[in-house]
Amino acid sequence: MAQKNKPAKLNTPIGIAKFPKINEADTRFDDMGVYSTQLLLPKNDPKTDELIQRLKDIYEEFRKELPAPKNKKEPESYGWVEDLDKDGNETDYIAFKFKAKAKYVDEKGNVKELPAPKVFDAKLKPIPADIQIWGGSAIKVNFSPIPYFQGKNCGVTLRLNAVQVIELNTNNGDSAESYGFTETDGYSGGNSDGAQDFDMREEDTIDF
């Protein structure tokens, strides 16, 4: 169902990037490529709850325009899920899932490229495309919530527009800790270039 109005653009609170594919589109599951990232926000946090409610409200407005019995169907997703650790256990975070297509096929069957998400630093300056954004970076996401009803599926998808990097994690996860090493007395000559500690509850606003 086509939307009558242009979708709103919203900004998230600052959260932690998980599985970011922002610099280069991922083609593992879609040959056309998809830019994406998850954003981890703490559970039971007023800003997280406000964002969740905002997405629910957007779908409810969309539901009112659906013909019966479609308007009675509950959405399968509002664009977020419970975050799980590597063992499948719930963490203290909600994972919001953002994505944007890298290419599309026009009416004539030609493949057209779409622009990559814009990426800015904390000072609002564009970040060069060759600067890799790793998981664990503290970011804000600008996105458009898109309610949908396709076949038997309905819900809200979060279209990725842009990212602001507040703290850049330069570590790709291949750290000493990932091999099971722990700190001990002895030689010290390595570089400490991981992400700085970041307070997830730092005061910030959701730009609705």
C-alpha positions in Angstrom: 0.0 0.0 0.0 1.5 3.3 -1.1 1.9 6.0 1.5 0.1 9.3 0.9 2.7 11.4 2.7 6.5 11.5 2.6 7.9 9.4 5.5 9.2 11.3 8.4 13.0 11.4 9.2 13.8 10.7 12.8 17.0 10.7 14.8 17.7 8.0 17.4 19.4 8.5 20.8 23.1 7.6 20.9 23.6 3.8 20.9 26.1 1.2 20.1 26.5 -0.1 16.5 26.2 -3.9 16.0 27.0 -5.6 12.7 27.4 -2.3 10.8 27.5 -2.5 7.0 27.5 1.2 6.4 30.6 1.9 4.3 30.0 -0.9 1.8 26.8 -2.7 0.9 26.4 -6.3 2.0 25.6 -8.7 -0.8 25.5 -12.0 1.1 21.7 -12.3 1.1 20.9 -9.8 -1.6 22.8 -9.5 -4.9 21.7 -5.9 -5.2 23.4 -5.0 -1.9 22.1 -3.7 1.4 23.5 -1.1 3.7 22.6 -1.8 7.3 23.3 -1.6 11.0 21.7 -2.6 14.2 21.7 0.0 17.0 21.7 -1.2 20.6 19.8 0.9 23.1 19.3 0.0 26.8 16.1 -1.6 28.0 13.8 0.3 30.4 15.3 3.6 29.4 12.9 6.5 28.8 14.5 7.4 25.4 14.3 3.8 24.2 10.7 3.5 25.4 9.9 6.8 23.6 11.3 5.6 20.3 9.5 2.3 20.6 6.2 4.1 21.3 6.8 6.4 18.3 7.2 3.4 16.0 4.0 1.8 17.3 2.1 5.1 16.8 3.3 5.4 13.2 2.0 1.9 12.5 -1.3 2.6 14.2 -1.8 5.6 12.0 -1.0 3.4 8.9 -3.4 0.7 10.2 -6.3 3.1 10.1 -6.0 3.4 6.3 -6.0 -0.3 5.8 -9.2 -2.0 4.6 -10.8 -4.6 6.8 -9.8 -7.3 7.7 -6.2 -6.1 7.1 -6.5 -3.4 9.7 -7.1 -6.0 12.4 -3.8 -7.8 11.8 -1.0 -7.3 14.3 2.4 -6.3 12.9 5.1 -8.8 12.9 7.8 -6.2 13.7 8.2 -2.6 14.6 11.8 -2.6 13.4 13.4 -3.8 16.6 14.0 -7.1 18.4 15.4 -8.3 21.8 19.2 -8.3 21.5 20.8 -11.7 22.0 24.3 -12.7 23.0 26.3 -15.4 21.2 24.6 -18.1 23.3 21.1 -16.9 22.4 20.4 -15.2 25.7 18.7 -11.9 26.0 21.0 -8.9 26.9 20.1 -5.6 28.5 19.6 -4.0 25.1 17.0 -3.6 22.4 18.4 -4.0 18.8 16.9 -1.6 16.3 17.4 -2.8 12.7 18.1 -0.2 10.0 18.7 -0.9 6.3 18.8 0.7 2.9 19.0 -0.8 -0.6 22.2 -0.1 -2.6 20.6 -0.7 -6.0 17.2 -1.1 -7.6 15.7 -2.1 -11.0 13.8 0.7 -12.8 10.7 0.3 -15.0 12.9 -0.4 -18.0 14.8 -3.2 -16.3 18.0 -1.2 -15.8 19.9 -1.5 -12.6 20.4 1.8 -10.9 22.6 2.6 -7.9 21.3 4.4 -4.9 23.5 6.7 -2.7 25.2 5.2 0.3 24.1 6.5 3.7 25.7 9.8 4.7 28.2 9.5 7.5 29.2 12.4 9.8 31.5 12.8 12.8 30.6 14.3 16.2 31.4 17.8 14.8 29.0 17.3 11.8 31.9 16.9 9.3 31.5 14.1 6.6 33.6 11.0 7.3 35.6 9.7 4.3 34.2 6.4 2.9 37.5 4.6 3.6 37.1 5.1 7.3 35.7 1.7 8.5 32.9 1.8 11.1 33.2 -1.2 13.3 30.7 -2.7 15.7 31.0 -1.1 19.1 31.1 2.4 17.8 28.8 4.9 19.5 26.5 6.3 16.9 23.2 8.1 16.2 21.1 7.0 13.2 18.8 9.2 11.0 16.1 7.0 9.5 12.7 6.9 7.9 10.1 4.5 9.5 8.2 2.8 6.7 5.0 1.0 7.6 4.0 -1.8 5.2 1.5 -4.6 4.5 2.8 -7.1 1.9 1.1 -10.4 1.5 0.5 -11.8 5.0 3.3 -9.6 6.5 2.9 -6.2 8.0 4.9 -4.0 10.3 7.4 -1.1 10.2 10.8 -1.2 8.5 13.5 1.4 9.4 15.1 2.8 6.3 18.7 4.0 7.0 19.4 7.5 5.8 22.5 8.7 7.7 24.8 8.0 10.6 26.6 10.3 13.1 29.6 8.7 14.7 30.1 9.9 18.2 32.9 7.5 19.2 34.6 5.5 16.5 35.7 2.0 17.4 38.8 1.2 15.3 39.0 -2.4 16.6 37.5 -5.0 14.3 36.9 -7.4 17.1 40.2 -9.4 16.5 41.4 -8.4 19.9 43.6 -10.0 22.6 40.5 -10.7 24.6 38.8 -12.5 21.7 41.6 -15.1 21.9 41.0 -15.5 25.7 44.1 -13.6 26.8 43.9 -11.6 30.1 46.1 -8.7 31.2 49.1 -9.5 33.2 52.5 -8.1 34.3 55.2 -8.0 31.6 56.0 -6.3 28.3 53.9 -3.3 27.3 54.4 -1.9 23.8 51.1 -2.3 22.0 48.8 0.4 20.8 45.5 1.0 22.6 43.1 2.0 19.8 39.8 0.5 20.9 36.7 2.5 21.5 36.5 4.6 24.6 34.0 3.7 27.4 30.7 5.3 26.6 27.8 6.1 29.0 24.7 4.8 27.2 22.5 7.0 29.5 24.2 10.3 28.7 21.6 13.0 28.3 20.6 13.4 24.7 17.3 13.9 22.8 15.3 12.1 20.2 14.7 14.5 17.3 11.1 13.7 16.4 
